[in-house]
Amino acid sequence: MGSTSVLAKHSKGKKEEDVIFGVNSAANEKAKIVGKENIINASIGAFLDRDGSLVTFPTIEKIIKELPFEDSANYAPIAGLPEYAQAAIDFTFEDYKPANMHIKAISTPGGSGAIHHAVWNYTDRGEKVLTADWFWGPYKTMATEMARELVTFRLYDENKKFDSNDFFVKIDELLKEQDNALAIINSPAHNPTGFSLTYEDWEKVVEGGKERTAGKDKNFILFVDIAYIDFAPEGSRKFFELFTNLPENFLVIIGFSMSKSYTMYGYRTGAMIAVSSSEDVINEFYDSNQYSCRGTWSNCTRAGQLALIKLWKDKDLKEKLFAERAEYSQRLANRAKIFLDEAAEVGLETCPYDSGFFITVPVANSAEIAAKLNEDNLFLVPLKKGLRIAICAIPSSRITGMATLIKKAVDAVNK
Ligand SMILES: Cc1ncc(COP(=O)(O)O)c(C=O)c1O
């Protein structure tokens, strides 16, 4: 006899082991035995300081603390405060706003909410959604939750360059089967590899997208997940200017998130920003996604929106925040350099890293290797095809030696 279940049919069997939580708990358990100072817990996807505390930007803390409670406690409009929508658009594009396009934003609970609505409103039940073969796990959870299937293209080729060929092979397959091809590209500073598309890669994506839509009756929906953009090098926004003169059936949606860039993870503030050459398409984007907000989470956190508006209106605060962020981006880059230099020295292969919170080592038998590393008090997240190292959580002084340990474990397991 099976176990008792009262779930609806479509919800049966829904369970996901949270690997990251598991690794984190194992690290904490081991810390009780050998002491916290002897543990390297590179599983956490948040920026941690030298002492292991969460990095928070003082400017943001000040703004949040100064918000009048009767304002921040109130409901926000379903689509978000209008000034917030404008601020999210301006902070996203900076100097690279696509020219001559219709642009609208809807507030969402983090970048996750934007992904949710894009999948829900731009694909049908049973259809496929495309992303890279290295991807953030919740893409799959969300697709499955909404009765869609996540399929993948090869993120990078033999030369470790963006595989635009495979991307369009997969897009063409989707367009044969479906009216809409929805592709999610997480760049710059991709999770979990740190990979970024170059400007030329984006040119190929945009040109290829235009070829498949101009004068055709199928639609290309490009979702750009920029959750880590503010930790990428200067100039990483330039590709936005390419989203201009698009055919009406080529829609771009950008997932804006305040989690990492503003250290406001728990405030659940983000937006989906659409760029279209068609007024009809942009208006239906606004109406349908606002409707979906009402039909799911209603409105989003007002305090987060007010904080962004305050920054948007106050040049001094904005400059202060940008300086705080620049300091931490530099620290992140230093941590990455230490790891990557040592990896090169000891011959440990990594996925191509440009910037961001994580570095990934492509390996077979990742679970076994991760378990072996636990014996050395090093805790990493095993992925299907590799090991994810959250350099965002490890101070530079502790990064030295990590690549050597990992290389030894890889060699021992994959003899
Ligand atoms: C790749 C990627 N996209 C989007 C998000 C969305 O985060 P949030 O919903 O907190 O904005 C995350 C968070 O970890 C992420 O790693």
Ligand as a Chemical Component Dictionary entry (heavy atoms), coordinates in Angstrom:
data_LIG
# 
_chem_comp.id                   LIG 
_chem_comp.type                 NON-POLYMER 
_chem_comp.pdbx_formal_charge   0 
_chem_comp.three_letter_code    LIG 
# 
loop_
_chem_comp_atom.comp_id 
_chem_comp_atom.atom_id 
_chem_comp_atom.alt_atom_id 
_chem_comp_atom.type_symbol 
_chem_comp_atom.charge 
_chem_comp_atom.model_Cartn_x 
_chem_comp_atom.model_Cartn_y 
_chem_comp_atom.model_Cartn_z 
_chem_comp_atom.pdbx_ordinal 
LIG C1 C1 C 0 20.225 33.251 -11.648 1  
LIG C2 C2 C 0 19.274 33.893 -10.716 2  
LIG N1 N1 N 0 18.214 34.509 -11.220 3  
LIG C3 C3 C 0 17.316 35.104 -10.452 4  
LIG C4 C4 C 0 17.455 35.094 -9.083  5  
LIG C5 C5 C 0 16.341 35.759 -8.375  6  
LIG O1 O1 O 0 16.510 36.168 -7.145  7  
LIG P1 P1 P 0 15.366 37.023 -6.428  8  
LIG O2 O2 O 0 14.072 36.365 -6.686  9  
LIG O3 O3 O 0 15.777 36.975 -5.008  10 
LIG O4 O4 O 0 15.434 38.373 -7.026  11 
LIG C6 C6 C 0 18.557 34.457 -8.479  12 
LIG C7 C7 C 0 18.727 34.375 -7.040  13 
LIG O5 O5 O 0 19.480 33.640 -6.496  14 
LIG C8 C8 C 0 19.493 33.842 -9.329  15 
LIG O6 O6 O 0 20.565 33.223 -8.849  16 
# 
loop_
_chem_comp_bond.comp_id 
_chem_comp_bond.atom_id_1 
_chem_comp_bond.atom_id_2 
_chem_comp_bond.value_order 
_chem_comp_bond.pdbx_ordinal 
LIG C1 C2 SING 1  
LIG C2 N1 SING 2  
LIG C2 C8 DOUB 3  
LIG N1 C3 DOUB 4  
LIG C3 C4 SING 5  
LIG C4 C5 SING 6  
LIG C4 C6 DOUB 7  
LIG C5 O1 SING 8  
LIG O1 P1 SING 9  
LIG P1 O2 DOUB 10 
LIG P1 O3 SING 11 
LIG P1 O4 SING 12 
LIG C6 C7 SING 13 
LIG C6 C8 SING 14 
LIG C7 O5 DOUB 15 
LIG C8 O6 SING 16 
# 
